[in-house]
Amino acid sequence: MPVTVSPSWAYSLQLPQDPRAPGLARQTLRSVLRTHAMGALVETAELLAGELLANAYLYSDGPYTLRLRAMGSTRLRVSVWDSNPHIPPPFGADSPGGTPPPDAERGRGLFLVRVCAANWGGYPLGGTGLYGDAGGKLLWVEIRA
C-alpha cells in the first residue's frame, strides 16, 4: 500500500516599509496557493493576510515578514512578523472578546480576522526576532478548507 504524505512547505517574504508591499504580498500569496493546489483557500487567506499585513505596515516602522506554511493539504498558517512588540486586540491574552464599539473608526480588521480564521494567536518576541531582527511580535492565523 502506498504511503500518502501530507504536503508540507513554507515560504517567507520579507517586505519593506512601503505602501505597495502589502499588495505584492497578497499577489505572492495567491500565486503560492494556486501553485500548491490550495486555490480553495485563496479568498480567505488573502483577506486575513491583508489585515495582518496592514497592521504591520501601519503600526511598525521597519520591515516586516509574511510567512505561509502548509499544514497538510487543506490547512494553511499565515503569520506576519513586525518590529512592534505590542499585541493588538483581539490577539492578546488579555484582549476583550466581542467586537469594537459601533462608532469605532478603527480596529475592526483584526476582529474580522478572528471571525474568519479557524485559529489565531500572537506573541511578542524578545531579544532577537524571528528572522534575526530585534524583537517585535508575530501574529498568526490558521485557515482550513
Residue, then its C-alpha position, 0 to 999 in steps of 0.5 A: m500500500p502506498v504511503t500518502v504524505s501530507p504536503s508540507w512547505a513554507y515560504s517567507l517574504q520579507l517586505p519593506q516599509d512601503p505602501r505597495a508591499p502589502g499588495l505584492a504580498r497578497q499577489t505572492l500569496r495567491s500565486v503560492l496557493r494556486t501553485h500548491a493546489m490550495g486555490a480553495l483557500v485563496e479568498t480567505a487567506e488573502l483577506l486575513a493576510g491583508e489585515l495582518l499585513a496592514n497592521a504591520y505596515l501601519y503600526s511598525d516602522g521597519p520591515y516586516t515578514l509574511r510567512l505561509r506554511a502548509m499544514g497538510s493539504t487543506r490547512l494553511r498558517v499565515s503569520v506576519w512578523d513586525s518590529n512592534p512588540h505590542i499585541p493588538p486586540p483581539f490577539g492578546a491574552d488579555s484582549p476583550g472578546g466581542t467586537p469594537p464599539p459601533d462608532a469605532e473608526r478603527g480596529r475592526g480588521l483584526f476582529l474580522v480576522r478572528v471571525c474568519a480564521a479557524n485559529w489565531g494567536g500572537y506573541p511578542l518576541g524578545g531579544t532577537g526576532l524571528y528572522g534575526d531582527a530585534g524583537g517585535k511580535l508575530l501574529w498568526v492565523e490558521i485557515r482550513a478548507 
